[in-house]
Amino acid sequence: MNDPLRTALAELLDGLPPTEVTAAVDRLIASYRGDTPTHAPILRDRADVAAYAAYRMPATFEAVHSALEAFAATVPGWTPGSHVDVGGGTGAATWAVAATWPGERGVTVLDWAEPALALGREIAAADPALEGARWQRARIGKDLTLDATDLVTVSYVLNELAEADRTALVDAAAGAARTVVIVEAGTPAGYARVIEARDRLIRAGFRIAAPCPHSAACPIAPGTDWCHFSARVGRSSLHRQVKGGSLAYEDEKFSYVAATRLPAEPAPARVVRRPQIRKGQVLLDLCETEERLRRTTVTKRHGDLYKAARDADWGDAWPPYDSAP
């Protein structure tokens, strides 16, 4: 997480009673782990929004940034000239886009919680690239319409919607954007929502750029496993206080899909589990272009590829874009 966002979040809770923030965090945890009704926003007032920003923004930022970085590697040299963040709340995905592709662009953040939009606008003042962003109240669902844009992000939103609203949102994004990036929690249910969206985007004519190395069906047999990744989130002392943790970091598990109409070059394979480093060898679990899952062993005799394997992380392209196959 970049320093301006970290500083803005620290200033956010200054003066708020800790008990009020803690109570809001507890309620938010229960809401995000359960089934959320679509008739009322989760974020109800400034205390809720401040708690959400401190509790969830760092993790959301890192997860979305990881997904965007994976996509950006498939379209080197491309930069979105416009971005719509659907259900963007306080703007974590907007910050992640700015971190992935520095510079100014047209940005619109849509959410139905006015307190979240107001606070997102306030936080965004810390980054000159986001000063011109528009923060607009909108009902995210069947009646949503989107203007044409280069990039649409939808992060941790599908879980809040009924099935009809989810499909309407994905269809609206597909009709408006050149690239759509969707991020959900790294749970079996989150993965199922991502796969549902992935299928709709493919039917709309998009190609999958990441994490999948192909646009065919996911090789994971339904109900046997789920595809997800992990992003390391550094915790400030404030973040640890709000979340009730003691470690200096946490790992955010997430599922995602990046689909595009651009001439992207997906990775030949993707590391879909944490690599296992053994003496003289590295075991990599890969999703491959051949529409299959496979474990491969990279040993010292593979030379530079072995060095790359030792540095490989869960979610990385394989082989790395800058390594010879």
Buried (B, 14 or more C-beta within 10 A) or exposed (E): BBEBBBEBBBEBBEEBEEEBBBBBBEBBBEBBEEEBEBEEBBBBEBBBBBBBBBBBBBBBBBBBBBBBBBBBBBBEEBEBBBBBBBBBBBBBBBBBBBBBBEEEBBBBBBBBBBBBBBBBBBBBEBBEBBEEBEBEEBEBBBEBEBEEBBBBBBBBBBBBBBEEBBBBBBBBBBEBBBBBBBBBBBBEBBBBBBBBBBBBBBEBEBBBBBBBBBBEEBBBEEEEBBBBBBBEBEBBEBBBBBBEEEEEEBBBBBBBBBBBBBEBEBBBBBBBBBBEEEEEBBBBBBBBBEBEBEEBEBEEEBEEBBBBBEEBEBBBBBBBEEBEE
